[in-house]
Amino acid sequence: MNSTLKTTLKIVGIILVLSTAIIYFLRTTTKTHSPEETVTFSKGDLELEVFYNRPYKKDRVIFGELVPYNEVWRTGANEATTFTTNKDILVDGSDLEAGKYTLWTIPMEESWKVIFNSRMYPWGIDLEEKAYRDPEYDVLVLEVPVNKSDKSIEQFTILFEEANDLIFMVLSWDKTRIAVPIKEKEPSSNGS
């Protein structure tokens, strides 16, 4: 092997090691500020899961400033938030097939748009700090009302709650809360 090839291979190796170290460092440090969380819901044979990163309020004005109104938000921090269902469901009355989706939102003062997108993305935002979401892959877009609270939630939180025959995926941060109604889709009867 000639010396030019050896030198080139060493340089490429060093670049790969440094790149891996930098990516690891950045991912690790961002996770300390917005740790990962996975929330699950199961009842019978229905299983729902949300993976997201939980930023803190830290005395900031959240909605309308840190998270602008009328712009697509990655619904958390770091990676795009994902929503998985193992069965077909109804989300606010609309069909959503079993599968894994990225979950995006457009916060507004009185309501939020909630978007289920069938594509997975490498990160929640691009280099221009805009949401990675490609609207061509939106499979469901719905709008739910905002509920204001007197109590401030310090860390962005997604959880599941049950009420009557519905499951609610609740998103809350600062003094804002939305609840997305979900119901398992009944198997269709073909008349036989």
Backbone as ProteinMPNN parsed JSONL, in Angstrom:
{"seq_chain_A": "MNSTLKTTLKIVGIILVLSTAIIYFLRTTTKTHSPEETVTFSKGDLELEVFYNRPYKKDRVIFGELVPYNEVWRTGANEATTFTTNKDILVDGSDLEAGKYTLWTIPMEESWKVIFNSRMYPWGIDLEEKAYRDPEYDVLVLEVPVNKSDKSIEQFTILFEEANDLIFMVLSWDKTRIAVPIKEKEPSSNGS", "coords_chain_A": {"N_chain_A": [[0.848, -1.168, 0.0], [0.588, 2.168, -0.9], [2.072, 5.228, 0.393], [0.487, 7.55, 0.144], [-2.128, 6.571, -0.043], [-2.336, 5.356, 2.491], [-2.12, 7.615, 4.16], [-4.406, 9.035, 3.35], [-6.426, 7.235, 4.156], [-5.978, 7.293, 6.94], [-6.655, 9.962, 7.506], [-9.372, 10.006, 6.74], [-10.329, 8.149, 8.595], [-9.799, 9.507, 11.031], [-11.476, 11.727, 10.68], [-13.984, 10.456, 10.654], [-14.064, 9.38, 13.286], [-13.914, 11.76, 14.819], [-16.254, 13.044, 13.909], [-18.239, 11.263, 14.798], [-17.811, 11.472, 17.565], [-18.445, 14.176, 17.997], [-21.173, 14.261, 17.225], [-22.232, 12.481, 19.131], [-21.624, 13.909, 21.486], [-23.159, 16.29, 21.106], [-25.771, 15.217, 20.988], [-25.949, 14.06, 23.531], [-25.636, 16.297, 25.256], [-27.847, 17.877, 24.504], [-29.906, 16.251, 25.341], [-29.783, 16.41, 28.112], [-30.947, 18.831, 28.651], [-33.448, 18.569, 27.573], [-34.862, 15.929, 28.262], [-35.431, 12.531, 27.067], [-38.568, 10.836, 26.734], [-40.867, 8.186, 26.994], [-44.181, 7.451, 26.651], [-46.849, 5.279, 27.375], [-49.902, 3.583, 26.563], [-52.165, 1.071, 27.308], [-54.856, -1.103, 26.726], [-56.811, -3.85, 26.862], [-56.203, -5.292, 23.8], [-55.199, -3.067, 22.586], [-52.549, -0.873, 21.993], [-50.839, 2.073, 22.576], [-48.264, 4.438, 21.925], [-46.081, 7.104, 22.684], [-43.187, 8.764, 21.8], [-41.012, 11.251, 22.869], [-39.249, 14.388, 23.443], [-38.597, 16.327, 26.347], [-38.68, 19.548, 26.885], [-37.859, 22.24, 29.187], [-39.575, 24.972, 30.842], [-38.234, 27.186, 32.099], [-38.555, 29.946, 33.01], [-39.325, 31.202, 30.651], [-41.397, 32.708, 28.096], [-43.614, 30.649, 26.621], [-45.677, 29.722, 24.524], [-46.382, 31.478, 21.62], [-44.043, 32.869, 21.709], [-41.321, 31.432, 22.385], [-42.226, 29.054, 21.214], [-43.605, 29.73, 18.349], [-46.834, 31.079, 17.417], [-49.06, 29.727, 14.969], [-47.188, 28.341, 13.434], [-45.518, 25.377, 12.334], [-44.679, 23.044, 14.8], [-42.312, 20.872, 16.278], [-43.293, 19.479, 18.373], [-42.179, 19.186, 21.003], [-38.76, 18.669, 21.785], [-35.519, 18.31, 20.187], [-35.391, 15.22, 18.513], [-37.999, 14.452, 16.116], [-41.242, 14.069, 17.436], [-42.81, 10.932, 18.0], [-45.67, 8.87, 17.313], [-47.266, 5.883, 17.96], [-49.468, 3.291, 17.064], [-50.908, 0.129, 17.534], [-53.223, -0.779, 16.482], [-55.992, 0.014, 14.292], [-57.398, 3.196, 14.751], [-59.706, 5.765, 15.896], [-59.239, 9.125, 15.703], [-60.294, 11.889, 17.16], [-62.63, 11.28, 15.837], [-61.788, 10.722, 13.24], [-60.346, 8.414, 10.912], [-57.353, 6.607, 11.653], [-54.857, 4.609, 10.619], [-53.304, 1.597, 11.898], [-49.904, 1.927, 12.897], [-46.756, 3.734, 12.715], [-46.134, 7.105, 13.336], [-44.961, 10.475, 12.757], [-45.453, 13.159, 14.975], [-46.8, 16.263, 14.788], [-47.481, 19.702, 15.563], [-49.48, 22.67, 15.285], [-49.492, 25.285, 17.108], [-51.968, 27.572, 18.19], [-53.653, 30.471, 19.47], [-56.309, 29.912, 20.435], [-56.833, 27.336, 19.598], [-55.284, 24.223, 18.522], [-53.667, 22.765, 15.73], [-53.278, 19.385, 15.072], [-51.091, 17.061, 13.793], [-50.614, 14.079, 12.086], [-48.064, 12.415, 10.607], [-46.796, 10.355, 8.07], [-44.12, 9.913, 7.596], [-40.747, 9.333, 8.717], [-38.25, 11.305, 10.297], [-34.866, 12.643, 10.382], [-34.324, 14.422, 12.449], [-35.965, 16.881, 14.494], [-35.983, 19.497, 13.507], [-34.68, 21.442, 10.731], [-31.542, 22.744, 9.381], [-32.127, 25.428, 9.236], [-33.71, 25.813, 11.357], [-36.385, 25.192, 11.015], [-39.354, 23.218, 11.007], [-38.917, 19.807, 10.142], [-40.938, 18.463, 8.833], [-42.709, 17.174, 6.041], [-45.434, 18.182, 4.359], [-46.699, 16.658, 2.434], [-46.799, 14.065, 3.31], [-48.66, 14.033, 5.32], [-51.134, 12.345, 7.037], [-53.291, 12.693, 8.629], [-54.929, 15.516, 9.788], [-56.068, 17.49, 12.336], [-58.084, 19.658, 14.391], [-57.99, 20.898, 17.654], [-59.423, 22.299, 20.663], [-57.867, 24.757, 22.817], [-57.147, 24.549, 26.25], [-56.899, 26.666, 28.898], [-54.936, 27.151, 31.859], [-54.606, 27.971, 35.337], [-52.468, 27.051, 36.658], [-49.022, 26.569, 36.121], [-47.166, 24.435, 34.043], [-44.007, 23.181, 34.311], [-42.332, 21.478, 32.756], [-42.56, 20.271, 29.473], [-45.178, 18.059, 28.741], [-46.556, 14.957, 27.772], [-49.279, 12.817, 28.012], [-51.511, 10.034, 28.644], [-54.995, 9.871, 29.231], [-57.999, 8.457, 30.513], [-61.462, 8.763, 29.887], [-64.853, 8.229, 30.194], [-65.731, 6.471, 27.345], [-63.487, 7.087, 25.96], [-60.039, 7.71, 25.09], [-57.697, 10.067, 25.966], [-55.113, 11.851, 24.496], [-53.034, 13.881, 26.039], [-51.512, 17.009, 25.864], [-49.425, 19.188, 27.511], [-48.087, 22.282, 28.666], [-46.55, 24.973, 30.277], [-49.121, 27.178, 30.738], [-50.921, 25.993, 29.125], [-53.032, 23.548, 27.673], [-53.935, 20.773, 25.725], [-56.262, 18.329, 24.558], [-56.466, 15.366, 22.863], [-58.91, 13.434, 21.502], [-59.22, 9.899, 21.402], [-60.211, 6.762, 20.099], [-60.622, 3.275, 19.992], [-60.991, 1.751, 16.869], [-63.914, 0.192, 15.792], [-64.233, -3.137, 14.598], [-65.135, -3.584, 11.211], [-68.268, -4.737, 10.064], [-69.157, -7.09, 7.636], [-71.649, -7.818, 6.953], [-72.146, -10.549, 7.051]], "CA_chain_A": [[0.0, 0.0, 0.0], [1.463, 3.34, -0.962], [1.956, 6.148, 1.536], [-0.621, 8.482, -0.084], [-3.351, 5.865, 0.327], [-2.321, 5.212, 3.946], [-2.402, 8.932, 4.735], [-5.815, 9.331, 3.075], [-7.227, 6.387, 5.037], [-5.854, 7.811, 8.307], [-7.425, 11.21, 7.587], [-10.781, 9.624, 6.72], [-10.606, 7.532, 9.894], [-9.832, 10.566, 12.044], [-12.695, 12.512, 10.454], [-15.121, 9.64, 11.118], [-14.038, 9.318, 14.749], [-14.277, 13.089, 15.322], [-17.674, 13.283, 13.605], [-19.022, 10.442, 15.725], [-17.676, 12.053, 18.901], [-19.192, 15.444, 18.03], [-22.601, 13.927, 17.211], [-22.54, 11.914, 20.445], [-21.573, 15.001, 22.458], [-24.315, 17.159, 20.904], [-26.997, 14.502, 21.382], [-25.934, 13.89, 24.981], [-25.872, 17.562, 25.938], [-29.217, 18.344, 24.292], [-30.804, 15.39, 26.12], [-29.825, 16.838, 29.509], [-31.853, 19.982, 28.726], [-34.77, 18.099, 27.156], [-34.714, 14.476, 28.312], [-36.357, 11.668, 26.342], [-39.633, 10.194, 27.491], [-41.8, 7.342, 26.246], [-45.402, 7.197, 27.399], [-47.618, 4.224, 26.735], [-51.251, 3.288, 27.025], [-52.654, -0.215, 26.8], [-56.134, -1.566, 27.246], [-57.136, -4.983, 26.006], [-55.097, -5.497, 22.868], [-54.791, -1.778, 22.017], [-51.333, -0.284, 22.569], [-50.439, 3.374, 22.04], [-46.976, 4.876, 22.463], [-45.533, 8.382, 22.215], [-41.791, 9.051, 22.153], [-40.784, 12.682, 22.683], [-38.258, 15.012, 24.321], [-39.332, 17.206, 27.249], [-38.002, 20.787, 27.281], [-38.304, 22.958, 30.384], [-40.024, 26.358, 30.652], [-37.112, 28.037, 32.521], [-38.952, 31.357, 33.058], [-39.535, 31.744, 29.304], [-42.751, 32.727, 27.557], [-43.566, 29.503, 25.712], [-46.484, 29.81, 23.315], [-46.406, 32.827, 21.062], [-42.659, 33.371, 21.657], [-40.395, 30.319, 22.151], [-42.951, 28.273, 20.206], [-44.467, 30.745, 17.713], [-48.168, 30.715, 16.973], [-49.314, 29.536, 13.536], [-46.059, 27.691, 12.761], [-45.396, 23.963, 12.676], [-43.773, 22.759, 15.916], [-41.963, 19.448, 16.35], [-44.029, 18.952, 19.52], [-41.153, 18.796, 21.965], [-37.422, 19.13, 21.414], [-34.625, 17.313, 19.581], [-35.995, 14.437, 17.437], [-39.439, 14.602, 15.917], [-42.052, 13.23, 18.299], [-43.478, 9.854, 17.269], [-46.885, 8.282, 17.859], [-47.437, 4.537, 17.412], [-50.644, 2.527, 17.456], [-50.863, -1.219, 16.974], [-54.546, -1.06, 15.912], [-56.659, 1.157, 13.677], [-58.094, 3.991, 15.76], [-60.364, 7.008, 15.506], [-58.673, 10.274, 16.401], [-61.323, 12.927, 17.047], [-63.619, 10.806, 14.874], [-61.188, 10.441, 11.932], [-59.576, 7.168, 10.85], [-55.896, 6.547, 11.621], [-54.483, 3.199, 10.533], [-52.213, 1.123, 12.752], [-48.601, 2.277, 12.352], [-45.926, 4.713, 13.424], [-46.255, 8.427, 12.717], [-44.393, 11.615, 13.47], [-46.536, 13.981, 15.507], [-46.487, 17.688, 14.665], [-48.593, 20.557, 15.965], [-49.438, 24.101, 14.971], [-50.169, 25.972, 18.209], [-52.631, 28.855, 17.985], [-54.117, 30.933, 20.777], [-57.565, 29.291, 20.852], [-56.865, 25.926, 19.216], [-54.064, 23.694, 17.905], [-53.768, 21.716, 14.724], [-52.484, 18.21, 15.41], [-50.788, 16.457, 12.501], [-49.979, 12.77, 12.059], [-47.328, 12.36, 9.346], [-46.339, 8.971, 7.912], [-42.682, 9.84, 7.331], [-39.826, 9.512, 9.841], [-37.273, 12.343, 9.965], [-33.644, 12.471, 11.173], [-34.335, 15.34, 13.581], [-37.215, 17.638, 14.468], [-35.849, 20.722, 12.72], [-33.57, 21.449, 9.794], [-30.483, 23.695, 9.732], [-32.72, 26.769, 9.342], [-34.575, 25.715, 12.521], [-37.774, 24.997, 10.599], [-39.777, 21.825, 11.184], [-38.568, 18.911, 9.039], [-42.156, 17.853, 8.286], [-43.12, 17.343, 4.655], [-46.894, 18.055, 4.417], [-47.164, 15.654, 1.474], [-46.97, 12.808, 4.035], [-49.673, 14.164, 6.372], [-52.24, 11.402, 6.848], [-54.432, 13.184, 9.395], [-54.777, 16.839, 10.392], [-57.291, 17.847, 13.039], [-57.944, 20.851, 15.237], [-58.59, 20.734, 18.981], [-59.394, 23.557, 21.425], [-56.898, 24.973, 23.895], [-57.65, 24.771, 27.599], [-55.95, 27.455, 29.689], [-54.902, 26.775, 33.266], [-53.934, 28.921, 36.228], [-51.237, 26.391, 37.09], [-48.016, 26.458, 35.064], [-46.426, 23.169, 33.96], [-42.61, 23.532, 34.029], [-41.719, 20.643, 31.72], [-43.514, 19.807, 28.473], [-45.656, 16.739, 29.128], [-47.59, 14.244, 27.028], [-49.753, 11.661, 28.777], [-52.813, 9.5, 28.245], [-56.025, 9.818, 30.27], [-59.247, 7.832, 30.08], [-62.717, 9.335, 30.377], [-65.971, 7.558, 29.516], [-65.221, 5.429, 26.452], [-62.43, 7.712, 25.16], [-58.673, 7.892, 25.581], [-57.236, 11.393, 25.558], [-53.692, 12.144, 24.491], [-52.991, 15.231, 26.586], [-50.247, 17.733, 25.728], [-49.504, 20.374, 28.36], [-46.857, 23.008, 28.957], [-46.833, 26.305, 30.77], [-50.519, 27.237, 31.167], [-51.693, 25.526, 27.973], [-53.299, 22.104, 27.646], [-54.882, 20.293, 24.721], [-56.598, 16.909, 24.722], [-56.833, 14.775, 21.581], [-59.708, 12.241, 21.786], [-58.877, 8.698, 20.644], [-61.065, 5.619, 20.378], [-60.309, 2.124, 19.14], [-61.95, 1.589, 15.778], [-64.646, -1.073, 15.828], [-64.067, -3.899, 13.358], [-66.302, -3.413, 10.334], [-68.978, -5.983, 9.761], [-69.444, -7.16, 6.203], [-73.01, -8.282, 6.761], [-72.293, -12.006, 6.992]], "C_chain_A": [[0.898, 1.236, 0.0], [1.143, 4.335, 0.153], [0.812, 7.15, 1.363], [-1.946, 7.838, 0.332], [-3.447, 5.695, 1.845], [-2.698, 6.523, 4.628], [-3.879, 9.291, 4.549], [-6.72, 8.52, 3.992], [-7.162, 6.849, 6.487], [-6.695, 9.06, 8.491], [-8.925, 10.906, 7.619], [-11.181, 8.997, 8.054], [-10.713, 8.554, 11.006], [-11.096, 11.395, 11.914], [-13.922, 11.744, 10.943], [-15.19, 9.578, 12.637], [-14.457, 10.661, 15.344], [-15.759, 13.386, 15.084], [-18.567, 12.509, 14.563], [-18.981, 11.029, 17.135], [-18.488, 13.346, 19.02], [-20.69, 15.176, 18.067], [-23.026, 13.37, 18.566], [-22.6, 13.009, 21.505], [-22.808, 15.892, 22.331], [-25.614, 16.48, 21.344], [-27.068, 14.357, 22.894], [-26.242, 15.193, 25.695], [-27.272, 18.09, 25.697], [-30.201, 17.519, 25.113], [-30.845, 15.794, 27.591], [-30.787, 18.017, 29.69], [-33.289, 19.609, 28.377], [-34.746, 16.571, 27.115], [-35.802, 13.732, 27.525], [-37.409, 11.097, 27.282], [-40.446, 9.333, 26.521], [-42.996, 7.097, 27.144], [-46.215, 6.167, 26.637], [-49.011, 4.14, 27.341], [-51.61, 1.927, 26.466], [-53.947, -0.575, 27.507], [-56.605, -2.667, 26.306], [-55.957, -5.252, 25.095], [-54.684, -4.208, 22.142], [-53.557, -1.267, 22.749], [-50.987, 0.996, 21.828], [-49.118, 3.764, 22.685], [-46.596, 6.215, 21.85], [-44.104, 8.486, 22.724], [-41.557, 10.529, 21.861], [-39.684, 13.153, 23.622], [-38.933, 16.166, 25.045], [-38.551, 18.462, 27.645], [-38.64, 21.402, 28.528], [-38.699, 24.387, 30.039], [-38.906, 27.351, 30.97], [-37.435, 29.536, 32.449], [-39.137, 32.002, 31.683], [-41.028, 31.814, 28.999], [-42.765, 31.653, 26.469], [-44.356, 29.762, 24.437], [-46.684, 31.247, 22.878], [-45.027, 33.444, 20.983], [-41.685, 32.233, 21.361], [-40.962, 29.383, 21.077], [-43.94, 29.24, 19.549], [-45.85, 30.205, 17.373], [-48.176, 30.574, 15.451], [-48.125, 28.996, 12.751], [-45.977, 26.249, 13.235], [-44.332, 23.799, 13.756], [-43.511, 21.263, 15.955], [-42.571, 18.753, 17.573], [-43.075, 18.358, 20.555], [-39.834, 19.392, 21.533], [-36.683, 17.985, 20.726], [-35.302, 16.575, 18.426], [-37.466, 14.783, 17.285], [-40.16, 13.628, 16.851], [-42.725, 12.151, 17.458], [-44.673, 9.322, 18.049], [-47.064, 6.934, 17.179], [-48.716, 3.928, 17.947], [-50.586, 1.159, 16.782], [-52.201, -1.62, 16.335], [-55.065, 0.195, 15.224], [-57.453, 1.876, 14.762], [-58.844, 5.141, 15.105], [-59.756, 8.115, 16.357], [-59.616, 11.446, 16.13], [-62.329, 12.571, 15.945], [-63.08, 10.456, 13.497], [-60.321, 9.186, 11.997], [-58.074, 7.416, 10.865], [-55.511, 5.073, 11.671], [-53.367, 2.87, 11.512], [-50.881, 1.478, 12.087], [-47.873, 3.263, 13.235], [-45.929, 6.009, 12.628], [-45.385, 9.434, 13.463], [-45.56, 12.531, 13.816], [-46.09, 15.44, 15.517], [-47.694, 18.485, 15.133], [-48.379, 21.96, 15.426], [-50.202, 24.8, 16.088], [-50.756, 27.314, 17.751], [-53.214, 29.256, 19.337], [-55.345, 30.176, 21.285], [-57.652, 27.801, 20.533], [-55.505, 25.527, 18.648], [-54.452, 22.754, 16.792], [-52.81, 20.607, 15.143], [-52.341, 17.402, 14.131], [-50.075, 15.121, 12.695], [-49.375, 12.607, 10.667], [-46.688, 10.983, 9.225], [-44.837, 8.827, 7.701], [-41.882, 10.033, 8.616], [-38.722, 10.464, 9.391], [-36.05, 12.203, 10.867], [-33.599, 13.333, 12.434], [-35.613, 16.149, 13.475], [-37.177, 18.896, 13.632], [-34.671, 20.592, 11.771], [-32.546, 22.505, 10.219], [-30.986, 25.135, 9.849], [-33.7, 26.863, 10.497], [-36.057, 25.719, 12.184], [-38.104, 23.517, 10.743], [-39.462, 21.013, 9.927], [-39.781, 18.378, 8.286], [-42.391, 18.202, 6.822], [-44.629, 17.121, 4.622], [-47.47, 17.033, 3.443], [-47.456, 14.319, 2.17], [-47.947, 12.906, 5.205], [-50.813, 13.191, 6.077], [-53.477, 11.834, 7.622], [-54.059, 14.531, 10.011], [-56.111, 17.168, 11.048], [-57.019, 19.057, 13.924], [-58.678, 20.626, 16.549], [-58.473, 22.048, 19.759], [-58.306, 23.562, 22.492], [-57.658, 25.158, 25.203], [-56.564, 25.513, 28.369], [-56.051, 27.048, 31.161], [-54.247, 27.887, 34.076], [-52.583, 28.367, 36.674], [-50.284, 26.239, 35.901], [-47.291, 25.116, 35.166], [-45.006, 23.497, 33.495], [-42.025, 22.757, 32.85], [-42.806, 20.129, 30.772], [-43.879, 18.35, 28.744], [-46.711, 16.229, 28.156], [-47.975, 13.04, 27.877], [-51.092, 11.205, 28.21], [-53.731, 9.484, 29.451], [-57.259, 9.149, 29.677], [-60.421, 8.568, 30.685], [-63.84, 8.768, 29.527], [-65.41, 6.461, 28.617], [-64.104, 5.967, 25.55], [-61.089, 7.677, 25.887], [-58.274, 9.282, 25.101], [-55.716, 11.429, 25.602], [-53.588, 13.624, 24.863], [-51.589, 15.8, 26.411], [-50.369, 18.984, 26.58], [-48.118, 20.945, 28.62], [-47.241, 24.425, 29.303], [-48.291, 26.316, 31.24], [-51.466, 26.776, 30.058], [-51.82, 24.014, 28.003], [-54.252, 21.823, 26.491], [-55.107, 18.803, 24.968], [-57.134, 16.388, 23.392], [-57.611, 13.488, 21.859], [-59.394, 11.087, 20.83], [-59.828, 7.577, 21.064], [-60.646, 4.484, 19.445], [-61.406, 1.975, 18.099], [-62.591, 0.211, 15.869], [-64.405, -1.81, 14.529], [-65.336, -3.757, 12.502], [-66.953, -4.759, 10.086], [-69.334, -5.968, 8.29], [-70.797, -7.769, 5.921], [-73.172, -9.792, 6.722], [-72.693, -12.596, 8.321]], "O_chain_A": [[1.838, 1.34, 0.788], [0.079, 4.281, 0.77], [0.218, 7.563, 2.359], [-2.78, 8.474, 0.976], [-4.521, 5.87, 2.42], [-3.5, 6.537, 5.562], [-4.525, 9.788, 5.472], [-7.678, 9.056, 4.548], [-8.168, 6.808, 7.195], [-7.373, 9.212, 9.507], [-9.661, 11.476, 8.425], [-12.255, 9.288, 8.579], [-11.619, 8.478, 11.836], [-11.724, 11.733, 12.918], [-14.803, 12.323, 11.578], [-16.27, 9.711, 13.212], [-15.266, 10.7, 16.272], [-16.436, 13.92, 15.962], [-19.545, 13.051, 15.078], [-20.004, 11.078, 17.818], [-19.144, 13.577, 20.036], [-21.407, 15.794, 18.854], [-24.072, 13.75, 19.091], [-23.517, 13.035, 22.326], [-23.439, 16.218, 23.337], [-26.454, 17.101, 21.995], [-28.139, 14.515, 23.48], [-27.025, 15.204, 26.644], [-27.85, 18.7, 26.597], [-31.231, 18.041, 25.54], [-31.848, 15.545, 28.261], [-31.374, 18.181, 30.759], [-34.233, 20.255, 28.831], [-34.623, 15.984, 26.04], [-36.917, 14.222, 27.344], [-37.162, 10.904, 28.472], [-40.677, 9.717, 25.374], [-42.854, 6.598, 28.26], [-46.263, 6.182, 25.407], [-49.253, 4.566, 28.47], [-51.386, 1.656, 25.287], [-54.104, -0.378, 28.712], [-56.775, -2.445, 25.107], [-54.833, -5.421, 25.565], [-53.907, -4.257, 21.188], [-53.526, -1.234, 23.979], [-50.858, 1.003, 20.604], [-48.878, 3.46, 23.853], [-46.767, 6.434, 20.651], [-43.839, 8.322, 23.915], [-41.854, 11.013, 20.769], [-39.239, 12.406, 24.494], [-39.734, 16.896, 24.461], [-37.829, 18.443, 28.642], [-39.789, 21.123, 28.869], [-38.215, 24.948, 29.056], [-38.659, 28.267, 30.186], [-36.66, 30.306, 31.882], [-39.109, 33.227, 31.571], [-41.823, 31.071, 29.574], [-42.01, 31.742, 25.501], [-43.768, 29.997, 23.382], [-47.096, 32.108, 23.655], [-44.833, 34.433, 20.277], [-41.259, 32.073, 20.217], [-40.255, 28.98, 20.153], [-44.989, 29.538, 20.119], [-46.013, 29.021, 17.079], [-47.399, 31.219, 14.746], [-48.057, 29.17, 11.535], [-46.315, 25.932, 14.375], [-43.231, 24.34, 13.649], [-44.414, 20.471, 15.686], [-42.368, 17.555, 17.767], [-43.168, 17.186, 20.92], [-39.791, 20.491, 20.981], [-37.156, 16.85, 20.689], [-35.742, 17.206, 17.465], [-38.093, 15.33, 18.192], [-39.722, 12.49, 17.025], [-43.161, 12.415, 16.337], [-44.684, 9.325, 19.28], [-47.018, 6.848, 15.952], [-49.016, 4.033, 19.136], [-50.255, 1.052, 15.601], [-52.299, -2.68, 15.717], [-54.632, 1.305, 15.533], [-58.101, 1.239, 15.592], [-58.648, 5.449, 13.929], [-59.763, 8.041, 17.586], [-59.716, 11.927, 15.001], [-62.812, 13.441, 15.221], [-63.824, 9.946, 12.659], [-59.651, 8.927, 12.997], [-57.575, 8.314, 10.185], [-55.803, 4.376, 12.643], [-52.588, 3.738, 11.906], [-50.735, 1.35, 10.871], [-48.305, 3.582, 14.342], [-45.749, 6.01, 11.41], [-45.106, 9.269, 14.65], [-46.521, 12.66, 13.057], [-45.117, 15.797, 16.181], [-48.817, 17.982, 15.098], [-47.255, 22.378, 15.149], [-51.427, 24.9, 16.028], [-50.118, 28.076, 17.024], [-53.256, 28.437, 20.254], [-55.404, 29.834, 22.466], [-58.455, 27.084, 21.13], [-54.678, 26.382, 18.333], [-55.444, 22.032, 16.891], [-51.669, 20.869, 15.522], [-53.328, 17.093, 13.463], [-49.057, 15.045, 13.383], [-50.09, 12.654, 9.666], [-46.095, 10.495, 10.186], [-44.337, 7.704, 7.635], [-42.28, 10.797, 9.496], [-38.307, 10.431, 8.232], [-36.162, 11.705, 11.987], [-32.898, 12.994, 13.388], [-36.282, 16.099, 12.443], [-38.201, 19.328, 13.104], [-33.785, 19.76, 11.963], [-32.668, 23.092, 11.294], [-30.343, 25.968, 10.489], [-34.431, 27.844, 10.625], [-36.882, 26.189, 12.967], [-37.225, 22.664, 10.613], [-39.702, 21.459, 8.805], [-39.627, 17.879, 7.171], [-42.288, 19.36, 6.415], [-45.082, 15.996, 4.832], [-48.606, 16.589, 3.61], [-48.265, 13.529, 1.681], [-48.056, 11.971, 5.998], [-51.388, 13.214, 4.989], [-54.587, 11.397, 7.315], [-53.024, 14.671, 10.662], [-57.156, 17.13, 10.4], [-55.87, 19.424, 14.169], [-59.838, 20.215, 16.561], [-57.538, 22.819, 19.543], [-57.888, 22.517, 22.993], [-58.682, 25.84, 25.25], [-55.435, 25.032, 28.475], [-57.115, 26.654, 31.638], [-53.433, 28.649, 33.556], [-51.674, 29.12, 37.022], [-50.693, 25.832, 34.814], [-46.857, 24.716, 36.246], [-44.822, 24.032, 32.402], [-41.299, 23.326, 32.035], [-43.836, 19.618, 31.21], [-43.003, 17.511, 28.952], [-47.628, 16.953, 27.768], [-47.113, 12.332, 28.397], [-51.717, 11.898, 27.407], [-53.316, 9.134, 30.556], [-57.525, 9.266, 28.481], [-60.388, 8.953, 31.854], [-63.79, 8.818, 28.298], [-64.676, 5.598, 29.098], [-63.806, 5.383, 24.508], [-61.019, 7.622, 27.114], [-58.498, 9.624, 23.94], [-55.105, 11.083, 26.613], [-54.0, 14.501, 24.103], [-50.6, 15.157, 26.763], [-51.305, 19.764, 26.403], [-47.132, 20.224, 28.771], [-48.143, 25.006, 28.699], [-48.648, 25.501, 32.091], [-52.649, 27.117, 30.05], [-50.869, 23.294, 28.309], [-55.241, 22.529, 26.295], [-54.248, 18.113, 25.516], [-58.123, 16.897, 22.863], [-57.041, 12.539, 22.397], [-59.314, 11.272, 19.616], [-60.198, 7.464, 22.233], [-60.354, 4.702, 18.269], [-62.594, 2.063, 18.41], [-61.905, -0.802, 16.005], [-64.374, -1.193, 13.464], [-66.455, -3.804, 13.013], [-66.282, -5.778, 9.92], [-69.764, -4.944, 7.759], [-71.077, -8.19, 4.799], [-74.253, -10.274, 6.386], [-72.856, -13.811, 8.433]]}, "name": "protein", "num_of_chains": 1, "seq": "MNSTLKTTLKIVGIILVLSTAIIYFLRTTTKTHSPEETVTFSKGDLELEVFYNRPYKKDRVIFGELVPYNEVWRTGANEATTFTTNKDILVDGSDLEAGKYTLWTIPMEESWKVIFNSRMYPWGIDLEEKAYRDPEYDVLVLEVPVNKSDKSIEQFTILFEEANDLIFMVLSWDKTRIAVPIKEKEPSSNGS"}
